[in-house]
Amino acid sequence: MKNIIKIKEPIWKDRSVGISRYKLVPGVNFVEIEYIDKKGVKVFPHLYGMDKNKIMGYPKDYDKPFLHIVPIADFDVHISSLFLEA
């Protein structure tokens, strides 16, 4: 069973996502970014995967110490999440 962490909207200024440590499981964790633009198009249509230990190596948000800020470009891209909805 995959651990899929759903993110409503990325952090636009540096194209990253905030991932809460308590949502992570050992091994690969997947991120699905649910943001849809004004035209109704899913801007980030893929699943993005990364190992828990690698995620925990990213900097933490100063206001929320259990939130790791991970650039979207650093994730491995996996199958389009649009196929999961079918």
Residue pairs with C-beta under 8 A, 6 or more apart in sequence:
2 28
2 30
3 23
3 24
3 25
3 28
3 29
3 30
4 30
4 31
4 32
4 47
5 19
5 23
5 24
5 29
5 30
5 31
5 32
6 31
6 32
6 34
7 17
7 18
7 19
7 31
7 32
7 33
7 34
7 35
8 34
8 35
9 33
9 34
9 35
10 16
10 17
10 33
10 35
10 44
10 72
11 17
11 18
11 69
14 69
14 71
15 71
15 72
15 73
16 69
16 70
16 71
16 72
17 31
17 33
17 69
17 70
17 72
18 61
18 64
18 67
18 68
18 69
18 70
19 29
19 31
19 55
19 67
19 68
19 70
20 64
20 66
20 67
21 56
21 66
21 67
21 68
22 66
23 29
24 52
24 55
24 56
25 52
26 52
27 51
27 52
28 49
28 50
28 51
28 52
29 49
29 50
29 51
29 52
29 55
30 47
30 48
30 49
30 78
31 47
31 48
31 49
31 50
31 75
32 47
32 48
32 81
33 43
33 44
33 48
33 72
34 42
35 42
35 43
35 44
36 42
36 43
37 43
42 81
42 82
44 72
45 80
45 81
45 82
46 77
46 78
46 79
46 80
46 81
47 77
47 78
47 79
47 80
47 81
47 84
48 72
48 75
48 76
48 77
48 78
49 75
49 76
49 78
50 70
50 74
50 75
50 76
55 68
55 70
56 68
58 68
58 69
58 70
58 74
59 68
59 69
60 66
60 67
60 68
60 69
61 67
61 68
61 69
